Amino acid sequence: MAEGRSRPAWAEIDLEAVRDNIRLLRQVAAPAAVCAVVKADGYGHGAVTVAHAAIEAGVAGLAVAIVDEGIELRNAGVTAPILLLSEVAPDAAEAAIEHMLTPTLYTDEGKAALERAVNRVGGRGTVHVKVDTGMHRVGLEPAAVLDFVGSVHAAPGLSLEGFFTHLAVADGQATEDREFTDRQVAEFDGQLRELAKRGIRPAVRHAANSAGAIAHPRSRFDLVRTGIALYGELPNPSMATTIAASSGGLSLRPVLSLRSQVVATRHLAAGERPSYGRLRALPGPSVVATVPIGYADGVPRRLFETGADVLIGGRRRPLAGAVTMDQIVVDCGDAGDVSVGDEVVLIGRQGDAFIGASEWADRLGTISYEVLVGIGPRVPRVPRAEAKAGFRHWLGTTAGPALMKP
């Protein structure tokens, strides 16, 4: 996309942080293996580059939401196991088998479609079966587990590798949340015991998401599926203490920072009202900086209403007016220390100052997941190693355009 290549606005991706986070999560979850969840374009970080870094750091496999995401990884040379977290549509079953993806099953219709696909493509289809223990989104009803899993186990074209569930409130700190998670784990464990009585012992048993992997040891089983923690964000802030206690004081590192540059400045008098709606008067004479990134790129309009800041010169500077589609304006005060070309950090670190995705989430009444996946497709994801040489330099390399989001 032309604008992504020509304007100074980018998301810097620290792939070494990805590797460090995976190593830390492997240490915390051991002896369980780690599966890296890279759905939704790697939570907005770039699925292909994150997947390669996670594999280098020793994950057992990857997980995505839809077949297209798995195919993208295969086309990029990823050979590791890729689990599809939900059952595929019947017309996508053949593509899943052709690209050696691992489908999830939980309906008779899905199983029949997958068997037809395996018959057409040939070979055997490795599958996982999902049970609903309380999330109430997708998965088998508990009462149907024995018959359904038995039929999958006996199907000549299918190979039952895994059995799993998903935790609904593993990130909760309330007593009710912890008790509910314990009941989910106990339900899942009980189903595994009943399957074992029938001689069915799936090789890969998994229940834990990031929160479960960190805070609920009994949920780890053979494998943990780490999504948000892989990207350096905690499902709940209190889990920082849990990680530190189980890793010798280590912590996760945020992977993404959202950056831009000042492209214009103007000296405005007290009382002037920048941007659409003229929503707020400047409290004093100010240098107002224009920065070429806006709500089309994932900077929500509500950030202005909540009093959000950006970082310029290692200092917090408040937004001076409403966020527009392509630009923001920043109140830099009257110090005169901001110039065209200065770096602007919207999410990330600059000097000793830091603004996290979780800060945006708190301001917006949402979660960091939504903030990260909301960063728009015209914002290029730039590996930090290349970004150190300078954004413009990176754009001039052959690697730059290849890593751009479409």
C-alpha positions in Angstrom: 0.0 0.0 0.0 1.6 3.3 -1.1 0.8 5.3 1.9 2.3 2.8 4.3 5.5 3.0 2.3 5.7 6.8 2.0 4.8 8.2 5.4 6.7 8.0 8.6 4.3 5.8 10.6 5.1 2.2 11.5 4.8 -0.5 14.1 8.2 -1.7 15.3 8.3 -5.4 16.1 10.9 -6.7 18.5 11.5 -10.3 17.4 14.1 -10.9 20.1 11.3 -10.0 22.6 9.2 -12.7 20.9 12.0 -15.3 21.4 12.6 -14.2 25.0 8.9 -14.4 25.9 8.6 -17.9 24.4 11.7 -19.0 26.4 10.2 -17.6 29.5 6.8 -19.1 28.9 8.4 -22.5 28.2 10.2 -22.2 31.6 7.0 -21.2 33.4 4.9 -24.0 31.8 7.4 -26.8 31.9 7.2 -29.7 31.4 4.2 -28.7 29.2 5.2 -27.7 25.6 4.2 -24.3 24.2 2.0 -23.6 21.2 2.2 -20.1 19.8 -1.1 -18.6 18.8 -0.6 -16.4 15.8 -4.2 -15.9 14.6 -5.4 -12.4 13.5 -2.0 -11.7 11.8 -0.2 -12.6 15.0 -2.4 -10.3 17.1 -1.5 -7.5 14.8 2.2 -8.1 14.9 2.7 -10.0 11.6 2.0 -13.7 11.7 4.8 -14.9 9.5 7.6 -13.1 11.2 6.3 -13.9 14.7 5.8 -17.5 13.7 9.4 -17.9 12.5 10.7 -16.3 15.7 8.6 -18.5 17.9 9.7 -21.6 16.1 13.4 -20.5 16.6 12.6 -20.2 20.3 11.4 -23.8 20.6 7.6 -23.8 20.4 6.0 -27.2 19.7 3.6 -25.7 17.1 1.4 -22.8 16.1 -2.3 -22.1 16.2 -4.6 -20.0 14.0 -8.3 -19.4 13.7 -9.0 -20.0 10.1 -7.7 -22.0 7.2 -6.5 -18.9 5.3 -4.2 -18.0 8.1 -2.7 -21.5 8.1 -2.2 -21.4 4.3 -0.4 -18.0 4.6 2.1 -19.6 7.0 2.6 -22.6 4.8 3.2 -20.4 1.8 5.9 -18.6 3.9 7.8 -21.8 4.4 6.5 -22.7 7.9 6.6 -26.5 8.3 5.8 -26.7 12.0 2.4 -28.2 13.1 -0.4 -25.7 12.7 -3.6 -26.2 14.7 -6.9 -24.7 13.5 -8.6 -23.7 16.8 -12.2 -24.0 15.4 -13.9 -26.4 13.1 -13.5 -25.5 9.5 -16.4 -24.9 7.1 -17.1 -28.0 4.9 -15.9 -26.2 1.8 -12.5 -25.4 3.4 -11.8 -28.9 4.7 -10.0 -30.1 1.6 -7.7 -27.0 1.7 -6.9 -27.8 5.3 -5.8 -31.3 4.5 -3.9 -30.3 1.4 -1.8 -27.8 3.4 -1.2 -30.2 6.3 -3.1 -28.2 8.8 -4.5 -29.9 11.9 -8.3 -29.4 12.1 -10.4 -29.2 15.2 -13.6 -31.3 15.3 -16.7 -31.1 17.4 -19.7 -31.8 15.2 -20.9 -34.7 13.1 -21.1 -32.5 10.1 -17.5 -31.3 10.5 -16.3 -34.8 10.9 -18.1 -36.0 7.8 -16.8 -33.1 5.7 -13.2 -33.8 6.9 -13.5 -37.5 6.1 -14.7 -36.7 2.6 -11.8 -34.3 2.2 -9.3 -36.9 3.3 -10.8 -39.4 0.8 -10.3 -36.9 -2.0 -6.8 -35.8 -1.0 -5.5 -39.1 0.3 -3.5 -40.0 3.4 -4.9 -39.4 6.9 -6.0 -36.3 8.6 -4.5 -35.5 12.0 -7.2 -33.9 14.2 -7.9 -32.5 17.7 -11.3 -32.7 19.3 -12.6 -29.8 21.4 -15.0 -30.0 24.3 -17.0 -27.2 25.9 -16.4 -27.2 29.6 -18.0 -23.8 30.3 -16.9 -21.2 27.7 -20.1 -22.0 25.8 -18.8 -20.8 22.5 -17.9 -23.9 20.4 -17.1 -27.5 21.3 -18.7 -30.7 22.2 -21.3 -31.0 24.9 -19.7 -33.0 27.7 -22.3 -35.7 27.4 -21.4 -36.3 23.8 -17.6 -36.7 24.3 -17.3 -40.5 24.6 -19.4 -41.3 21.5 -17.9 -38.6 19.4 -14.3 -39.0 20.3 -14.8 -42.8 19.9 -16.1 -42.3 16.4 -13.1 -40.1 15.5 -10.7 -42.5 17.0 -12.2 -45.4 14.9 -12.4 -43.4 11.6 -10.0 -45.0 9.1 -9.1 -41.6 7.5 -8.6 -39.7 10.7 -5.8 -39.7 13.3 -6.9 -38.4 16.8 -3.9 -36.5 18.1 -5.3 -34.1 20.6 -8.2 -33.3 22.9 -8.7 -29.9 24.3 -10.9 -27.2 25.9 -10.8 -23.5 26.5 -10.8 -21.6 29.8 -13.3 -18.8 30.2 -12.0 -16.8 33.2 -8.5 -18.0 33.9 -7.4 -14.3 34.0 -9.9 -13.5 36.7 -8.8 -12.9 40.3 -12.1 -13.2 42.0 -12.8 -16.3 44.1 -15.7 -17.2 41.8 -13.4 -17.0 38.7 -10.8 -19.2 40.2 -13.4 -21.7 41.3 -15.0 -21.8 37.9 -11.6 -22.4 36.3 -10.9 -25.2 38.7 -14.2 -26.8 37.8 -13.4 -26.6 34.1 -10.1 -28.3 34.6 -11.7 -31.0 36.8 -14.4 -31.6 34.1 -11.7 -31.9 31.4 -9.6 -34.2 33.5 -12.6 -36.4 34.2 -13.3 -36.7 30.5 -9.8 -37.7 29.9 -10.1 -40.5 32.5 -13.3 -41.7 30.9 -11.7 -41.8 27.5 -8.7 -43.7 28.9 -11.1 -46.4 30.2 -12.1 -47.0 26.6 -8.5 -47.2 25.5 -8.4 -43.7 24.0 -5.4 -41.6 25.1 -4.9 -38.6 23.0 -1.2 -37.7 22.8 -1.7 -34.0 23.2 -4.1 -32.8 26.0 -4.4 -29.0 26.3 -6.6 -26.5 28.2 -4.5 -23.6 29.1 -4.5 -20.2 27.4 -1.9 -17.6 28.4 -3.7 -17.0 31.7 -4.0 -20.7 32.5 -0.4 -21.3 31.6 0.8 -18.6 34.0 -1.7 -18.8 36.9 -3.3 -22.3 36.9 -0.6 -25.1 36.9 -3.2 -27.9 36.9 -4.5 -26.6 33.5 -1.2 -27.1 31.7 -1.4 -30.8 30.8 0.8 -31.5 27.8 0.6 -28.2 26.0 -0.3 -24.6 26.7 -1.6 -22.2 24.0 0.0 -18.8 24.5 -1.5 -15.9 22.7 -1.4 -12.5 24.4 1.6 -13.4 26.7 3.7 -14.3 23.6 3.4 -10.6 22.6 4.5 -9.4 26.0 1.1 -8.4 27.4 -0.3 -9.9 30.6 -3.9 -11.3 30.8 -4.0 -9.7 34.2 -1.4 -7.3 35.7 -1.2 -9.3 38.9 0.3 -12.2 36.9 3.6 -10.3 36.7 4.3 -11.5 40.3 3.4 -15.1 39.4 5.8 -15.1 36.4 8.6 -13.5 38.4 8.2 -16.1 41.2 8.4 -19.0 38.8 11.2 -17.7 36.6 13.8 -16.2 39.0 12.5 -12.6 38.6 12.0 -12.5 34.8 9.2 -10.7 33.1 7.6 -10.6 29.7 8.6 -7.9 27.2 6.2 -6.0 25.0 6.9 -6.9 21.3 5.1 -4.0 19.5 5.7 -0.3 19.6 3.7 2.2 17.5 5.8 5.0 16.2 5.6 8.0 13.8 7.3 11.4 13.3 6.4 15.0 13.5 5.7 16.3 10.0 4.7 19.9 10.8 4.7 22.3 13.7 2.8 25.6 14.3 2.9 28.1 17.1 -0.6 28.8 18.4 -1.8 31.2 20.9 -3.7 30.3 24.1 -7.3 29.6 23.4 -6.9 28.2 19.9 -8.8 25.0 19.3 -7.0 22.6 16.9 -8.6 19.8 14.9 -12.2 18.8 14.0 -14.9 20.1 16.3 -12.6 22.6 18.0 -13.2 20.5 21.1 -10.6 22.0 23.5 -8.9 25.3 23.9 -5.1 25.3 24.4 -4.4 26.3 28.0 -1.4 28.5 26.9 0.8 29.4 24.0 1.9 26.1 22.4 3.8 24.4 19.7 1.3 22.0 18.1 2.8 19.1 16.3 1.1 17.2 13.4 1.7 13.5 13.3 0.6 11.4 10.3 -1.3 8.6 11.9 -5.0 8.4 12.8 -8.1 6.4 13.5 -7.8 4.6 10.1 -4.5 3.2 11.5 -5.9 2.1 14.9 -5.6 5.2 17.0 -9.1 5.5 18.4 -10.9 8.8 18.5 -11.8 8.3 22.1 -8.1 8.6 23.1 -8.5 12.4 22.9 -11.5 12.4 25.2 -9.7 10.3 27.8 -6.7 12.6 28.0 -4.2 10.3 26.3 -0.5 11.3 25.7 2.2 10.4 23.2 5.9 10.5 23.7 8.2 13.1 22.0 11.7 13.7 23.2 11.2 11.3 26.1 8.3 13.3 27.5 4.6 12.8 27.7 2.7 15.3 25.5 -1.1 15.4 25.4 -3.3 15.3 22.3 -4.3 18.8 21.3 -7.5 17.9 19.5 -9.6 15.2 18.1 -8.0 12.2 16.4 -8.7 12.4 12.6 -8.6 9.6 10.1 -5.0 10.2 9.0 -3.4 12.5 11.6 -3.2 13.6 15.2 -2.2 16.9 16.7 -0.1 17.1 19.9 0.2 19.9 22.4 4.0 20.3 23.0 3.8 23.4 25.2 5.9 26.5 24.7 9.3 25.0 25.3 10.2 25.0 21.7 12.0 21.6 21.9 9.9 19.8 19.2 10.8 19.9 15.5 9.8 18.3 12.2 11.4 14.8 12.0 11.2 14.1 15.8 10.2 10.6 16.6 6.7 10.2 18.2 5.9 7.1 20.2 2.2 6.3 20.7 2.8 2.8 22.2 6.2 1.8 23.5 9.2 3.2 25.2 11.2 6.4 24.5 14.0 7.1 27.0 12.7 6.4 30.4 9.0 7.0 29.5 6.6 4.2 28.5 3.1 4.0 27.2 1.7 0.4 27.0 -1.1 -1.1 25.0 -2.7 -1.8 28.4 -2.8 1.9 29.1 -4.8 2.5 25.9 -7.0 -0.4 26.9 -7.6 1.0 30.3 -8.5 4.4 28.9 -10.8 2.9 26.3 -12.5 0.4 28.6 -11.3 -2.6 26.6 -8.4 -5.1 26.6 -4.9 -4.9 25.1 -5.9 -7.7 22.6 -8.3 -5.3 20.9 -5.8 -2.5 20.9 -3.1 -4.5 19.2 -5.2 -6.2 16.5 -6.8 -2.8 15.8 -3.6 -1.4 14.4 -4.5 -1.0 10.8 -3.2 -2.7 7.7 -1.6 0.4 6.2 0.8 0.6 9.1 3.9 -1.4 8.1 5.3 -3.9 10.7 9.1 -3.2 10.8 11.4 -5.7 12.6 13.2 -3.8 15.3 16.7 -4.8 14.1 15.9 -3.1 10.7 14.2 -0.1 12.4 17.4 0.7 14.3 19.0 1.6 11.0 16.2 4.1 10.4 12.7 3.8 9.0 13.6 5.4 5.6 16.6 3.1 5.3 14.4 0.1 6.0 12.0 1.1 3.3 14.8 1.2 0.8 15.8 -2.4 1.4 14.4 -5.5 -0.4 13.2 -6.8 3.0 11.1 -3.8 3.7 8.4 -4.2 1.0 8.3 -8.0 1.5 7.3 -7.6 5.1 4.7 -4.9 4.5 1.1 -5.8 5.3 -1.0 -5.8 2.1 
